[in-house]
């Protein structure tokens, strides 16, 4: 047994003392701390362990291990210099690791015990008897139902050979043959009739045991002996099948249709005469008949996709064999309509989307796109999330920098702590500084009594997102640099340094390198921020993502505006592809929202005509203004305006190649108003050419 002295009686030292007291390999002989009232000192006194304030006085004792739990590296080095080579000095880092590993081990042991207890509870809760043996025939499992049916206690059975406990089980035969025995009748030693299934247990190609699962069928046998009218049983079964809301079909051992219910006809569109007596393939439009597959393999199938009936309904089928007295008599299938499942799945996705919107949280799943550029950015962001490094998100406005910041936080170890967002361009210099770092009481007029915690303190143990970092003033940049270097802040009007543990995620859409050259951005701060730069591509660089983005945004806007727009036409998609999107995804959402607002309420497809005009297409050119100004110098204001309006109308219609609807839209007037003005100024087709 190793004799141990612990230096430091704080929380860490106390925890180590408690841990070592539970082991048989260590004996704590001394607890050292300058504070006699430290929790570890009090606990040591209660346990009868010697305490003191000077560790040197205990070196004469037969000490094998000294654990330094104060976190003072200098103390550990001093101890190591003064003790002999036969004394092991454990620094606080290793001590903490030992404690963490031991605690994790205890947790895992407790979880394993709970798991075993849960398994035993489940096995004992089932009404089926269960007996398991190992490869030598010794009983490993004997659940409560097996006790009740066999009238043998588990304590008397476990560990003994199955032949000594229950000779009629036939499990030793399964061990030898390695073959399963399904639905076998058996009479126990106490006279109870059961139906049992015996299954060998394999590890690779080696049989390592066998298990039997059985039911008491005494009552069922008695009922079967009393029932002589088989017709009544058939009538009852048919009534059950006919009343089911699930589509059901039954075939015989040859694969000929025996029975279908009304739900089957409603789903497939096939009447009885089209199915009964016909091959099982009669209802299949696309795919293989699962009835024939089950009849050949004698094994059930689940969740197979098929198309059935003349309407080619997309369905999922579950089919099971019907076995009577060990002989295959046919199969029964249950068919589920995939359209209903698809609708429920879409509703679930909408619900998930709504929940995310309400919580204002995003993950990498919310970043839409499959382009190579975006995949690279996501891969870098996921890597960054797994590290504590400062991250700089770079990209144009509207590319989704805040979305990436959310996703990085939620994929990191800090996801259960706060995520604080700050727009550095939205606040004045003085206000931003007090918001970021907080302030002390009396720091300025209007300061709250007691001062105020800053956003860095609020984000302790979490993440802070500094958007538009390029807009910070020089003084705020200096304070931010201190935060990144020292991991501490000083409140406005204060002198005390407050330690913090915050991951900084910064974002900018400006050229910081240019700011460094112009002396508006600190070079040393840039190097601190730029440890893990992530470039988020502009929408014009990943136009192949437009269909995915449009589908996602339409779904979101449908929820916002109560619409049901499903997609955009090919012409509209091509029109959107031709635009370079200087405002990126934010501009795309704006364009789709404007189009959706003016669409007919029940429209489901967004057409080119629904979209607003894109690009820099002026309705009136500069040369037109100059031309009008030269012609009307001497005329009245009313005449000037009329001539100007007429020329605007003419040039706009020519620009739209005679399309009056497009001209009205570009002039932001109704088509009726356009025709009125054309009539007013006597503009006809010849003028428009």
VOGU-3710 file (C-alpha; in Angstrom, 3 decimals, decimal comma):
1> xxxxxxxxxx> 0,000/0,000/0,000  1,365/3,417/-1,024  1,498/6,192/1,593  0,250/9,505/0,168  0,547/13,176/1,206  -1,819/15,719/-0,451  -0,762/19,387/-0,830  -3,823/21,627/-1,096  -7,149/21,111/0,647  -9,401/23,034/-1,734
11> xxxxxxxxxx> -12,075/21,443/-3,894  -9,545/19,509/-5,969  -7,612/18,225/-2,971  -10,825/17,309/-1,164  -12,059/15,362/-4,170  -8,740/13,501/-4,407  -8,894/12,658/-0,692  -12,390/11,228/-1,092  -11,298/9,222/-4,132  -8,167/7,783/-2,486
21> xxxxxxxxxx> -10,074/6,824/0,663  -12,206/4,513/-1,502  -9,174/2,603/-2,845  -7,189/-0,149/-1,179  -3,921/0,656/-2,923  -3,325/4,058/-1,281  -3,253/5,366/2,297  -3,484/9,133/2,826  -1,197/9,927/5,799  -1,105/13,740/5,635
31> xxxxxxxxxx> -3,183/16,675/4,351  -1,333/20,019/3,968  -2,863/23,499/3,504  -2,208/27,001/4,859  -5,924/27,368/5,619  -6,859/25,212/8,601  -10,571/25,656/7,741  -10,219/24,457/4,165  -12,772/21,726/3,331  -10,088/19,112/2,799
41> xxxxxxxxxx> -8,514/19,878/6,190  -11,860/19,490/7,940  -12,544/16,192/6,150  -9,051/14,894/6,996  -9,572/15,687/10,670  -12,876/13,782/10,609  -11,119/10,788/9,040  -8,269/10,871/11,545  -5,648/11,919/9,020  -2,764/14,128/10,141
51> xxxxxxxxxx> -2,968/17,729/8,908  -0,488/20,584/8,795  0,588/23,790/7,055  4,214/22,901/6,161  4,824/19,885/3,998  8,530/19,864/4,784  7,890/18,683/8,333  6,381/15,471/6,976  9,299/14,465/4,764  10,742/12,351/7,563
61> xxxxxxxxxx> 7,634/10,161/7,404  7,641/7,159/5,155  5,963/8,936/2,186  5,690/7,176/-1,201  3,603/9,693/-3,170  3,113/13,478/-2,874  0,149/14,902/-4,821  0,267/18,645/-5,502  -3,382/19,812/-5,774  -2,899/23,587/-5,501
71> xxxxxxxxxx> -2,247/24,203/-9,200  1,053/25,969/-8,340  3,688/24,598/-10,696  6,491/26,228/-8,691  5,403/24,321/-5,568  5,507/21,027/-7,442  9,009/21,790/-8,692  10,173/22,791/-5,188  8,833/19,532/-3,746  10,477/17,506/-6,514
81> xxxxxxxxxx> 13,867/19,107/-5,713  13,685/18,369/-1,999  12,391/14,785/-1,949  14,289/11,676/-2,803  14,081/9,739/-6,011  11,978/7,088/-4,291  9,124/9,572/-3,703  6,744/10,138/-6,638  5,596/13,778/-7,041  2,301/14,065/-8,914
91> xxxxxxxxxx> 1,592/17,591/-10,295  -1,952/18,972/-10,218  -2,531/18,403/-13,948  -1,895/14,661/-13,618  -3,836/14,547/-10,352  -6,833/16,142/-12,064  -6,508/13,666/-14,921  -6,380/10,751/-12,441  -9,482/12,073/-10,713  -11,334/12,583/-14,011
101> xxxxxxxxxx> -10,477/9,100/-15,257  -11,479/7,492/-11,977  -14,740/9,417/-11,889  -15,441/8,466/-15,513  -14,719/4,818/-14,650  -17,146/4,960/-11,736  -19,767/6,541/-13,985  -19,306/3,850/-16,625  -19,549/1,105/-14,006  -22,737/2,657/-12,679
111> xxxxxxxxxx> -24,161/2,932/-16,214  -23,248/-0,696/-16,879  -24,985/-1,782/-13,686  -28,061/0,226/-14,648  -27,989/-1,296/-18,137  -27,746/-4,837/-16,737  -30,512/-4,071/-14,250  -32,675/-2,707/-17,072  -32,083/-5,835/-19,150  -33,028/-8,044/-16,238
121> xxxxxxxxxx> -36,155/-5,978/-15,617  -37,188/-6,241/-19,280  -36,581/-9,997/-19,398  -38,489/-10,514/-16,165  -41,365/-8,314/-17,379  -42,119/-10,345/-20,495  -44,866/-12,976/-20,377  -42,746/-15,313/-22,525  -40,541/-17,816/-20,726  -36,859/-17,504/-21,653
131> xxxxxxxxxx> -34,031/-19,971/-20,951  -30,470/-19,564/-22,264  -27,524/-21,971/-21,969  -23,838/-21,732/-22,822  -21,888/-24,077/-25,115  -21,438/-26,529/-22,230  -25,157/-26,720/-21,568  -25,071/-24,689/-18,341  -28,019/-22,377/-17,659  -27,202/-18,667/-18,058
141> xxxxxxxxxx> -30,719/-17,142/-18,099  -33,938/-18,267/-16,422  -36,458/-15,413/-16,344  -39,480/-14,966/-14,070  -41,986/-16,289/-16,641  -39,854/-19,446/-16,982  -39,946/-19,828/-13,175  -43,735/-19,546/-13,104  -44,310/-22,031/-15,943  -41,731/-24,629/-14,885
151> xxxxxxxxxx> -42,214/-24,125/-11,106  -38,417/-24,087/-10,798  -36,623/-21,179/-9,097  -33,998/-19,334/-11,119  -31,523/-19,526/-8,239  -31,749/-23,311/-8,374  -31,356/-23,444/-12,158  -28,651/-20,932/-13,081  -25,203/-22,502/-13,279  -26,516/-26,068/-13,537
161> xxxxxxxxxx> -26,686/-28,249/-16,643  -29,976/-27,894/-18,532  -30,496/-31,684/-18,488  -30,424/-31,607/-14,680  -32,902/-28,715/-14,575  -35,322/-29,230/-17,506  -34,553/-32,381/-19,553  -37,493/-31,759/-21,930  -36,074/-28,440/-23,183  -34,149/-30,093/-26,103
171> xxxxxxxxxx> -31,664/-27,190/-26,037  -28,726/-29,611/-26,064  -30,002/-30,909/-29,411  -29,970/-27,360/-30,814  -26,359/-27,005/-29,587  -25,358/-30,092/-31,573  -27,285/-29,393/-34,786  -26,875/-25,603/-34,845  -30,358/-25,338/-36,384  -33,311/-23,311/-35,117
181> xxxxxxxxxx> -36,578/-25,052/-34,232  -39,643/-22,870/-34,669  -43,030/-23,164/-32,902  -42,466/-26,617/-31,396  -44,944/-28,130/-28,924  -43,515/-29,337/-25,626  -44,808/-30,672/-22,308  -42,862/-29,604/-19,232  -42,076/-31,932/-16,323  -45,024/-30,475/-14,374
191> xxxxxxxxxx> -47,429/-31,336/-17,222  -47,769/-27,803/-18,654  -48,164/-27,583/-22,467  -46,092/-24,907/-24,187  -45,130/-23,774/-27,682  -41,420/-23,026/-27,904  -38,883/-21,691/-30,379  -35,290/-22,821/-29,911  -32,481/-20,812/-31,533  -28,708/-21,479/-31,553
201> xxxxxxxxxx> -26,390/-18,568/-30,693  -23,375/-18,078/-32,937  -20,159/-16,066/-32,623  -18,983/-16,111/-36,208  -19,135/-19,769/-37,220  -18,920/-21,095/-33,649  -22,041/-22,044/-31,694  -21,641/-20,527/-28,218  -25,037/-21,369/-26,750  -28,753/-21,627/-27,325
211> xxxxxxxxxx> -31,927/-19,893/-26,161  -35,522/-21,093/-25,862  -38,558/-18,772/-25,846  -41,902/-20,358/-24,955  -45,555/-19,606/-24,224  -48,169/-21,361/-22,121  -50,737/-22,691/-24,620  -52,784/-24,770/-22,183  -55,638/-22,293/-22,250  -55,490/-21,950/-26,045
221> xxxxxxxxxx> -55,513/-25,736/-26,487  -58,536/-26,028/-24,213  -60,350/-23,339/-26,209  -59,473/-25,042/-29,516  -60,859/-28,345/-28,238  -64,148/-26,661/-27,353  -64,522/-24,929/-30,726  -65,855/-27,276/-33,409  -67,465/-24,819/-35,804  -64,554/-23,841/-38,069
231> xxxxxxxxxx> -66,878/-21,774/-40,261  -67,573/-19,367/-37,390  -63,854/-18,855/-36,874  -63,361/-18,096/-40,570  -66,280/-15,672/-40,532  -64,812/-13,860/-37,522  -61,362/-13,573/-39,136  -62,881/-12,266/-42,352  -64,886/-9,689/-40,402  -61,704/-8,481/-38,688
241> xxxxxxxxxx> -59,837/-8,171/-41,992  -62,778/-6,472/-43,749  -63,134/-3,853/-40,987  -59,414/-2,950/-40,918  -58,362/0,455/-42,218  -55,089/-1,105/-43,420  -55,048/-2,567/-46,929  -54,691/-6,363/-46,560  -54,247/-9,132/-49,145  -53,960/-12,887/-48,540
251> xxxxxxxxxx> -52,688/-15,523/-51,005  -52,463/-19,322/-50,792  -49,337/-21,440/-50,994  -49,485/-21,305/-54,814  -49,569/-17,496/-54,822  -53,222/-17,233/-55,879  -55,319/-14,462/-54,329  -57,594/-15,628/-51,488  -58,850/-12,472/-49,820  -58,650/-8,676/-49,976
261> xxxxxxxxxx> -60,470/-6,039/-47,914  -62,223/-2,770/-48,938  -59,180/-0,720/-47,872  -57,118/-2,672/-50,423  -59,592/-1,805/-53,202  -59,602/1,889/-52,213  -55,817/2,028/-52,265  -55,032/0,019/-55,401  -58,202/0,586/-57,444  -58,507/-3,193/-58,010
271> xxxxxxxxxx> -61,813/-5,013/-57,399  -62,149/-8,545/-55,953  -62,611/-10,229/-59,344  -59,301/-8,721/-60,481  -57,392/-10,213/-57,531  -59,168/-13,277/-56,085  -57,972/-16,433/-57,857  -55,401/-14,430/-59,829  -51,592/-14,676/-59,461  -50,009/-12,537/-56,751
281> xxxxxxxxxx> -48,343/-10,444/-59,460  -51,714/-9,174/-60,736  -51,620/-6,020/-58,603  -47,942/-5,109/-59,222  -47,251/-2,139/-61,536  -43,542/-1,786/-60,758  -41,397/-4,094/-58,644  -41,337/-7,735/-57,517  -44,259/-9,503/-55,834  -43,393/-9,819/-52,160
291> xxxxxxxxxx> -46,025/-12,563/-51,738  -44,045/-14,786/-54,152  -40,772/-13,841/-52,467  -42,099/-14,819/-49,031  -43,598/-18,084/-50,349  -40,180/-19,014/-51,750  -38,069/-18,004/-48,729  -40,645/-18,649/-45,944  -39,305/-15,506/-44,261  -41,165/-12,219/-43,681
301> xxxxxxxxxx> -40,214/-8,967/-45,393  -40,835/-5,416/-44,168  -40,754/-1,921/-45,647  -40,470/-2,814/-49,360  -41,357/-0,018/-51,816  -43,633/-0,962/-54,743  -46,109/0,569/-57,171  -49,497/-1,166/-57,342  -52,707/-0,993/-59,366  -53,547/0,820/-62,577
311> xxxxxxxxxx> -52,916/4,172/-60,868  -49,395/3,059/-59,912  -49,820/4,040/-56,287  -46,513/4,308/-54,413  -46,788/1,953/-51,401  -44,762/0,210/-48,701  -45,607/-3,450/-48,015  -45,040/-5,845/-45,106  -45,585/-9,516/-45,927  -45,395/-12,553/-43,589
321> xxxxxxxxxx> -45,757/-16,299/-44,256  -48,745/-18,214/-42,843  -47,431/-21,461/-41,305  -49,803/-24,065/-39,819  -48,365/-27,113/-38,020  -45,033/-26,477/-39,656  -46,485/-26,301/-43,172  -46,623/-23,184/-45,359  -50,247/-22,323/-46,147  -49,816/-18,940/-47,817
331> xxxxxxxxxx> -48,893/-15,369/-46,931  -50,568/-12,186/-45,744  -49,567/-8,661/-46,760  -50,315/-5,245/-45,262  -49,971/-2,273/-47,625  -49,368/1,348/-46,580  -49,921/4,363/-48,829  -46,617/6,244/-49,255  -48,403/9,499/-50,143  -49,713/9,728/-46,579
341> xxxxxxxxxx> -46,285/8,899/-45,165  -44,716/11,520/-47,459  -47,249/14,143/-46,343  -46,538/13,371/-42,687  -42,793/13,596/-43,357  -43,217/16,999/-45,003  -45,301/18,184/-42,060  -42,562/16,986/-39,714  -39,919/18,893/-41,675  -42,073/22,015/-41,557
351> xxxxxxxxxx> -42,472/21,580/-37,802  -38,696/21,194/-37,395  -38,160/24,334/-39,471  -40,673/26,246/-37,348  -39,018/25,117/-34,118  -35,618/26,255/-35,401  -37,121/29,621/-36,348  -38,658/30,066/-32,901  -35,417/29,139/-31,152  -33,298/31,244/-33,544
361> xxxxxxxxxx> -30,715/28,481/-33,676  -28,982/27,063/-36,737  -26,777/24,070/-37,405  -24,735/22,933/-40,389  -27,895/21,165/-41,640  -29,426/24,629/-42,194  -26,643/25,680/-44,586  -28,127/24,984/-48,003  -25,958/24,084/-50,972  -23,841/21,370/-52,611
371> xxxxxxxxxx> -21,282/23,450/-54,539  -17,592/22,692/-54,059  -16,879/26,187/-52,724  -19,569/25,898/-50,049  -18,525/22,362/-49,123  -14,973/23,588/-48,524  -16,276/26,384/-46,279  -18,481/23,952/-44,309  -15,595/21,485/-43,935  -13,348/24,273/-42,603
381> xxxxxxxxxx> -16,099/25,467/-40,248  -16,654/21,957/-38,835  -12,918/21,633/-38,243  -12,876/25,054/-36,588  -15,805/24,069/-34,340  -13,749/21,231/-32,867  -10,947/23,615/-31,802  -10,897/26,549/-29,352  -9,255/28,832/-31,921  -10,543/32,304/-32,817
391> xxxxxxxxxx> -12,393/32,246/-36,149  -12,665/34,958/-38,808  -15,581/34,596/-41,249  -15,017/36,502/-44,480  -17,481/37,084/-47,254  -19,787/39,606/-48,848  -22,913/40,916/-47,155  -25,751/38,419/-47,299  -23,640/35,277/-47,778  -24,625/33,792/-44,399
401> xxxxxxxxxx> -21,759/34,629/-42,048  -24,054/34,679/-38,991  -25,531/31,343/-40,053  -22,005/29,872/-40,069  -21,323/31,406/-36,648  -24,444/29,742/-35,195  -23,489/26,396/-36,745  -19,903/26,567/-35,432  -21,127/27,299/-31,905  -23,725/24,516/-31,969
411> xxxxxxxxxx> -21,156/21,995/-33,233  -18,593/22,895/-30,549  -18,195/21,801/-26,943  -19,652/25,187/-25,930  -23,081/24,488/-27,479  -24,797/24,230/-24,092  -23,549/27,690/-23,082  -24,461/31,151/-24,334  -24,059/32,416/-27,884  -23,910/36,232/-27,849
421> xxxxxxxxxx> -24,234/38,251/-31,090  -22,892/41,785/-31,511  -23,130/44,012/-34,603  -20,080/46,238/-34,208  -21,325/48,675/-36,865  -24,723/49,247/-35,210  -23,414/50,901/-32,010  -21,416/54,059/-31,370  -17,855/53,709/-30,085  -18,629/54,569/-26,453
431> xxxxxxxxxx> -21,791/52,499/-26,328  -20,112/49,507/-27,982  -17,239/49,608/-25,500  -19,555/49,634/-22,468  -21,738/46,901/-24,010  -18,776/44,638/-24,765  -16,771/45,099/-21,572  -19,392/46,358/-19,094  -18,874/49,234/-16,706  -18,432/49,998/-13,018
441> xxxxxxxxxx> -20,771/52,114/-10,939  -20,117/55,813/-11,557  -18,106/55,198/-14,726  -20,226/57,826/-16,499  -23,406/59,786/-15,961  -26,418/57,510/-16,157  -24,438/54,389/-15,237  -26,487/51,847/-13,282  -25,926/51,421/-9,583  -23,633/48,475/-9,050
451> xxxxxxxxxx> -22,348/48,633/-12,622  -23,190/46,238/-15,441  -21,758/43,013/-16,837  -20,540/43,266/-20,409  -21,342/40,914/-23,253  -17,970/39,182/-22,905  -18,861/38,308/-19,311  -22,321/37,161/-20,416  -20,688/34,844/-22,974  -18,354/33,230/-20,396
461> xxxxxxxxxx> -17,827/29,535/-21,281  -19,710/30,185/-24,543  -19,131/32,033/-27,817  -19,393/35,676/-28,889  -20,047/36,616/-32,512  -18,567/39,991/-33,491  -20,146/40,949/-36,816  -18,671/43,782/-38,914  -15,384/43,593/-36,986  -13,770/45,918/-39,510
471> xxxxxxxxxx> -15,867/48,821/-38,147  -14,245/48,824/-34,672  -12,523/51,987/-33,490  -8,813/51,978/-32,609  -9,390/52,013/-28,833  -11,912/49,182/-28,993  -9,502/47,224/-31,187  -6,829/47,587/-28,500  -9,163/46,298/-25,794  -10,268/43,398/-27,969
481> xxxxxxxxxx> -6,614/42,505/-28,566  -6,115/42,327/-24,771  -9,111/39,997/-24,498  -7,670/37,659/-27,121  -4,164/37,733/-25,645  -4,872/37,617/-21,916  -8,379/36,073/-21,795  -9,495/38,847/-19,447  -11,416/42,116/-19,621  -11,469/45,373/-17,661
491> xxxxxxxxxx> -14,806/47,131/-17,277  -15,185/50,761/-18,303  -14,254/52,863/-15,278  -12,693/49,864/-13,528  -9,154/48,651/-12,824  -9,707/45,020/-11,885  -9,016/42,411/-14,561  -11,841/39,879/-14,875  -10,828/36,486/-16,344  -13,121/35,087/-19,031
501> xxxxxxxxxx> -13,264/31,977/-21,186  -14,916/32,958/-24,448  -14,497/31,784/-28,022  -14,504/34,754/-30,424  -16,088/34,322/-33,853  -15,549/37,466/-35,924  -16,973/38,367/-39,319  -16,326/41,065/-41,888  -17,262/41,946/-45,444  -14,526/44,577/-45,861
511> xxxxxxxxxx> -10,913/44,264/-46,979  -9,082/44,228/-43,634  -5,691/44,046/-45,364  -6,450/47,389/-46,994  -7,451/48,753/-43,579  -4,070/47,646/-42,202  -2,274/49,538/-44,994  -4,377/52,639/-44,306  -3,704/52,324/-40,525  -7,434/51,961/-39,706
521> xxxxxxxxxx> -7,101/48,380/-38,482  -4,429/47,017/-36,146  -2,112/44,495/-37,753  -1,532/42,595/-34,473  -5,298/42,250/-33,932  -5,703/40,927/-37,468  -3,146/38,190/-36,811  -4,972/37,229/-33,606  -8,323/37,058/-35,418  -7,021/35,380/-38,547
531> xxxxxxxxxx> -5,955/32,069/-36,949  -8,725/30,182/-38,760  -10,050/32,288/-41,647  -13,084/30,878/-43,458  -14,153/32,355/-46,789  -17,882/32,054/-47,494  -18,468/32,147/-51,259  -20,789/34,684/-52,851  -23,953/33,444/-54,535  -22,605/34,291/-58,013
541> xxxxxxxxxx> -19,745/31,853/-57,342  -22,131/28,963/-56,600  -25,119/29,433/-58,875  -25,534/25,649/-59,047  -26,976/25,959/-55,508  -29,827/28,198/-56,704  -32,450/25,378/-57,012  -31,750/24,150/-53,466  -31,750/27,679/-52,031  -34,951/28,595/-53,844
551> xxxxxxxxxx> -36,704/25,462/-52,564  -35,611/26,207/-48,990  -36,568/29,897/-49,172  -39,980/29,155/-50,733  -40,735/26,784/-47,871  -39,706/29,451/-45,344  -41,677/32,224/-47,086  -44,758/29,988/-47,341  -44,764/29,823/-43,551  -44,276/33,593/-43,271
561> xxxxxxxxxx> -46,957/34,597/-45,793  -49,400/31,703/-45,530  -48,850/30,655/-49,158  -48,298/27,290/-50,862  -45,805/28,070/-53,649  -44,091/24,774/-54,482  -41,453/25,718/-57,073  -40,304/28,126/-59,788  -40,669/27,468/-63,523  -37,644/26,562/-65,657
571> xxxxxxxxxx> -37,858/29,974/-67,350  -37,899/31,740/-63,982  -34,956/29,658/-62,756  -32,955/30,514/-65,883  -33,841/34,213/-65,439  -32,553/34,082/-61,851  -29,365/32,302/-62,979  -28,515/35,160/-65,346  -28,307/37,638/-62,461  -25,088/38,069/-60,426
581> xxxxxxxxxx> -26,790/38,685/-57,022  -24,645/41,424/-55,469  -26,812/41,109/-52,342  -26,304/37,322/-52,277  -28,783/35,024/-50,482  -30,367/37,944/-48,642  -31,198/39,601/-51,984  -32,511/36,286/-53,369  -34,891/35,965/-50,419  -36,023/39,569/-50,928
591> xxxxxxxxxx> -36,741/38,991/-54,637  -38,712/35,789/-53,949  -40,664/37,484/-51,139  -41,612/40,430/-53,382  -42,704/38,056/-56,126  -44,746/35,930/-53,726  -46,591/38,956/-52,290  -47,957/39,953/-55,706  -48,717/36,408/-56,925  -52,317/35,102/-57,028
601> xxxxxxxxxx> -53,103/33,664/-53,614  -53,633/30,079/-54,795  -50,702/29,969/-57,273  -48,256/27,107/-56,734  -45,656/27,866/-59,450  -43,625/31,085/-59,595  -43,262/32,315/-63,196  -40,900/34,841/-64,820  -43,747/37,355/-64,998  -44,066/37,230/-61,198
611> xxxxxxxxxx> -40,444/38,276/-60,643  -39,409/41,925/-60,297  -36,936/43,386/-62,783  -33,352/42,479/-61,891  -30,130/44,313/-62,667  -29,382/48,007/-63,257  -31,980/48,781/-65,927  -32,927/52,463/-65,683  -36,326/53,501/-66,880  -35,027/56,877/-68,130
621> xxxxxxxxxx> -31,504/57,469/-69,448  -29,358/60,479/-68,670  -29,283/61,568/-72,318  -33,104/61,730/-72,285  -33,057/64,161/-69,337  -30,525/66,362/-71,112  -32,505/66,230/-74,370  -35,732/67,282/-72,672  -33,985/70,043/-70,748  -32,637/71,552/-73,992
631> xxxxxxxxxx> -36,022/71,499/-75,719  -38,186/73,002/-73,000  -36,145/75,895/-71,654  -38,756/78,495/-72,558  -41,957/76,538/-71,817  -44,271/76,319/-68,812  -43,739/73,731/-66,056  -46,898/71,806/-67,037  -45,756/71,605/-70,659  -42,277/70,552/-69,569
641> xxxxxxxxxx> -43,671/67,723/-67,440  -46,030/66,497/-70,176  -43,256/66,376/-72,785  -40,941/64,664/-70,350  -43,606/62,061/-69,405  -44,354/61,334/-73,073  -40,679/60,734/-73,863  -40,330/58,527/-70,779  -43,297/56,421/-71,924  -41,924/56,046/-75,458
651> xxxxxxxxxx> -38,398/55,092/-74,422  -39,602/52,634/-71,803  -41,920/50,833/-74,244  -39,119/50,642/-76,817  -36,803/49,322/-74,121  -39,381/46,607/-73,384  -39,713/45,822/-77,115  -43,376/46,829/-77,169  -44,397/44,725/-74,149  -46,822/47,085/-72,381
661> xxxxxxxxxx> -47,212/44,849/-69,310  -43,451/44,861/-68,738  -43,327/48,634/-69,383  -46,059/49,272/-66,796  -44,211/47,135/-64,277  -40,949/48,989/-64,908  -42,688/52,362/-64,572  -44,445/51,114/-61,412  -47,931/52,018/-62,746  -50,977/49,894/-63,567
671> xxxxxxxxxx> -51,535/48,662/-67,132  -54,820/50,601/-67,158  -52,997/53,814/-66,247  -50,428/53,138/-68,980  -53,144/52,852/-71,660  -54,710/56,079/-70,364  -51,424/57,953/-70,752  -50,795/56,505/-74,225  -54,236/57,729/-75,296  -53,675/61,093/-73,610
681> xxxxxxxxx> -50,478/61,765/-75,565  -51,703/60,143/-78,792  -49,008/57,498/-78,803  -49,785/54,673/-81,262  -47,933/51,626/-82,610  -46,012/53,638/-85,192  -44,559/55,859/-82,430  -43,409/52,794/-80,460  -41,352/51,294/-83,300
//
